[in-house]
Amino acid sequence: MRFENLFSRSARLLWLRPWLWLLALLAGESSGAGGGGGGGSIPTGATTSPGGKGAGIAPPDLAWVPGWINDRIALLLTIAVVVLVVSLLLFLLSCLASGALVGSVARLDAGEPVSLRESMRVGARSFWRVLGFRLVLLLLVLLPLLLLLIPPLAGAAFGGVAGLIRGLLLDLPLLVALLFWLFLVGILALLGLRACVLDGAGPIASFRVAQALLRRRFSRIALTWVIVLATGVGIGIVFQVVLGIVSAPFVGPIVEDVTTGRWGAALGTSLFAGVILVPVSVALSSAGGAYFATLWTVAYRRFDQEGQVPEPPPLAS
């Protein structure tokens, strides 16, 4: 495989079709670049104030919080229900966008012109398969996590504190096995989603197709994964540098407000910084997520080709 072609072709696809960034955002694809970037730690502990030696920073008074919650319990429950409904709608939208992203990238890679409206039609055709695939994936992740609760709960029920400790110790080898399991499931999910959208495989069959492809083309997939991982580390560093540069002007004022006990001013500055940093972080994460989703889709179409992979058709402008 021409790995350099995979990376350059994926980048050109995103350059020609920037709406792929939007699909990546809706699909929940993320490069992990948005995880922070403030770049400064807020000091804690006592500091000397002008009024006296060893005087510490007065913490904010939070005694009012329980009463405030009790007075607004109905409102908080309503907000919780709204958040649950919105989360469900976003999950369904992500299933639609995932199919649209993978399907449209495959068609663009084949040299076909595709618009955002046509890509959403592609996503609609694979929606139910992707929904079933993601539910199966959720079970593959949650069930092993729930198994970790059995040893400590059983130990606590039959042996008290000593049984709980023995159960937690028993969880250690299970935790190592779980990490390997989640890694394998992650690889199968990358391949299985493309099998679900591009090959029309069902939710469970997609994992079987992915497993068979992994056994058949292990060296190609492993080398692609290593190169993608290295590239992701480099892109993540660049994104963190960008976020650090953008957030640098806010770190000093926030630290100064906290050290002098001006909690209201610190909160206001933090909110203003969030208004600027959150969109920048989302844009960077969407760009990175769109790039890696595009790269894996382009690579998936070449994994099973015999011999030297031929030169792909030119991209539609």
Phi, psi and omega in degrees: 000144176271091186294325179296329178291324179299315184289316181290322181292321178296317179297320180291325177300315179293328179291321182281332183233076182296344177292349173296333176297318179297317179298321178296321178296314180292328181282351181082014177286137181211142178274355183079009182281347184271007184280075177088192182138014179296326172077002180222144177259142180275124183293148177232168180099180185279145173230158182275127179258161180299336186279346182179154183285131175078009178291130183268172177285128180285121180288158178293146180279116183248017182294339183280348188298311181301317179295321179298320179293316180298323181289341185235029184297322180295318178296319181293322177294321177298317178298320179298319178294318179298317179298319179296316180294316179297321179297320178296317179296320178294324177296316178295320178296324179294327176295317177296315183291327179297313177296321179295318182295309182294315182294319181289323177297319179298319180290321177294321179295331178280359178093009181269140175284132182224135176255172179298320180296318178294325179293325177292328174295321176299317179295324179294324181293331181255010188301308186293324177294317180294321178300312178297321179299316181290328176291320176297318178299320178298320178294320180296335179269317187285320184300313176298325178295322178292328178297331178295338181281341185295309182302311180293324180292316178295320179296319179292325181290323185254344184227007179067216182295320179296320178293323177298318179295317178297323178294320178295321177295323178294334180288340184300307177294328177295325179294319177298315178298323180295321179298316177297320180297315180295325177297314179296316179297323178298317178295315180296328179292320178301312182284321184294324178299320179289325175294323180294316185277313188274326182259355178072022179286151178287175184303314180278321180298332180300321179291325177293319177297317180296319179295318179295319178295321179297320177291322186284323185235045186300316184296318179296314183293317181297316180294320177299317180297318180297315181294319178296320179298314179297318178297321179297322177297316179296316180294321178298320178296317179298316180296320179294323177297317179298314179296323178297319179295318181292323184274347184305318182297341184266340186295312182301308179299322180294315179298318180296318179295321181291316182293336178262004176079014180270077187293324179296316179295322179296319179295317179297317178295321179295318179295318178296320177296322179296324179300328180271317187285324183298311177299321178297316180296318179295318179297317179295316180296320179294320179296314178295316179297319178297321181295313183287325175295320178294317182298316180292326177291316177299318180291322182301324181289349182246348185302319189266007178281136183281146175067207179288127182290126182291163178295130183288162177293157179295150181283143176289134182282000000 
